[in-house]
Amino acid sequence: MTETFDPPLADARLARWLPKRRLATIAAAGRFVDDVGFAVLFPADRVAVPSLYEAVAGPDAVAWADGMGPAESLIWDWKDALPAAGRAWSGKLVHRRACVISAGLLAALYPGEGDLDDHRGVDLPPESHRIADALLHGPLPTSVLRELVGDRPGYERGVTALQRQLLVTSAGAVEQRAGWPATLVDLTCRVFDVGGGADRPGAARRFLGTVIEAVPADLVKAFGWPLATARAEFAGLVAAGAARLTPTGAYRAT
């Protein structure tokens, strides 16, 4: 969360994104995600959105400076535990980074009908369809899905494409004989109440209410929408009185 060009906006975002008390429990993390709507797991340069790490460690802490510390460990657990508890979707979407999204915002963003075979109506790599078909009968560990696809790059390509369409989510973790626990992957529509059509105006309003001020390109980077769609949705917020156009050409929540 780096904003050097506009101190007032940076201060407003800090006030919006940082909880009064640093997060220490999964229940508090769930409430935080419900409040902000979405958060990347760890902050990055030029990614001006909330992060779980800053909510745990504070805005001045540097992630991974000492390896897997207490804050990093909590977040690594929460990325799987939050969706397993139905509190937040988890995957790679916001700015193409690992993130969590509240159940409410997820319902507004989800593009399908909420059917187990929603993936079949989406243009995806072959690996994505193989993964989604394998998940029709229940969640599977990443290790099993990688073996199914046949190679790690193919698996990563397939699951990332599914995540960018919000079709799959992390859904817990299982212990392995050796090494780290394996993340369970499941179909989003089995874990969360989604489907019936996306609410893009609602999602755009939620986004702007969290980042406070943005241009359409920010919405494109966050949710992967076409630029024309982002422009139209922000213009719609202005027409509805939910946003105003600033002199710099940015849109600000009202």
Secondary structure, 3 states (H helix, E strand, C coil): CCCCCCHHHHHHHHHHHCCCCCCCCHHHHHHHHHHHCEEECCCCCCCCCCEHHHHHHCCCCCCCCCCCCHHHHHHHHHHHHHHHCCCEEEEECHHHCEEEEEHHHHHHHCCCCCCCCHHHHCCCCHHHHHHHHHHHHCCEEHHHHHHHHCCHHHHHHHHHHHHHCCCEEEEEEECCCCCCCEEEEEEHHHHCCCCCCCCHHHHHHHHHHHHCEECHHHHHHHHCCCHHHHHHHHHHHHHCCCEEECCCCCEEEC
